[in-house]
Amino acid sequence: MSIKRKFQQGRIYHIYNRGVEKRNIFLSDGNRWRFLQGLYLFNDENVSANLLWRLEQEKGKMHFGILREYMAQAGIERRPLVRIIADCLKENHFHLLLEEVQEGGISRFMHKLGTGYTKYFNIKYERVGPLFQGGFKAVEVKDNDQLRYLIVYINVINPGQELEPDLKLVAQDPNEILRFVEHYSWSTHLEYLGKRNSIITDKGVAGELFATPASYKKFITDIICGKQAAALSKGISLE
């Protein structure tokens, strides 16, 4: 799950990938929680790709409280590789918005995340071989408008496609989509609405663009209701 390209510190990238042969990579909520735990734990220069697997063998079922306790007891000072601005998990793919914090941070983080999750998945389901479809895809975010629309896509449009499979921007039933995504646990929509505080997410500049939950909610509502004549910016994957 690596990619040979140069990422620039301080720049934001839309990162995404799906299962090999379009297979599902998340078969249960437990799988999704395991991936999210990896997002937290592997975003650290000092943590190896197999640490989460080893902790599971020693301590059993994991949760974020155990991870934080372990980091504190081990005296590991977190040194994030990236800033995780947004994320969304679907059955056969994921989307991330990452800012490169350390030089080579995105490549190292994604390598650890992919290696760790693939090992967990293959052991759990007694399979071998790659889980993801080649190297992850990466598109640089060029400006704030593109960043805004990407956040709408990742947090609202992508999960909303479970109700409206052809949903690209303007919803046929915006109110139903908004109700659905407020109960969808596997994106950062609730963080931006101010209804959940994740230890994974660091909004960075996106927190300035959406200074309040109300401003974020108005923006996404205007978009999916078609009140703004705008299209998703170039480079957004509509998987």
Buried (B, 14 or more C-beta within 10 A) or exposed (E): BEBEEEBEEEEBBBBBBBBBEEBEBBEEEEBBBBBBBBBBBBBBBEBBBBBBBEBBEEEEEBEBEBBEEBBEEEEBEEEBBBBBBBBBBBBBBBBBBBBBBBEBBBBBBBBBBBBBBBBBBBEEEEEEEEBBBEBBBBBEBEEEEBBBBBBBBBBBBBBBBBBBEEBEBBBEBBEEBBEBBEEBEBBBBBBBBEEEEBEBBBBBBBBEBBEEBEEBBEBBBBBBBEEBEBEBBEBBBEB
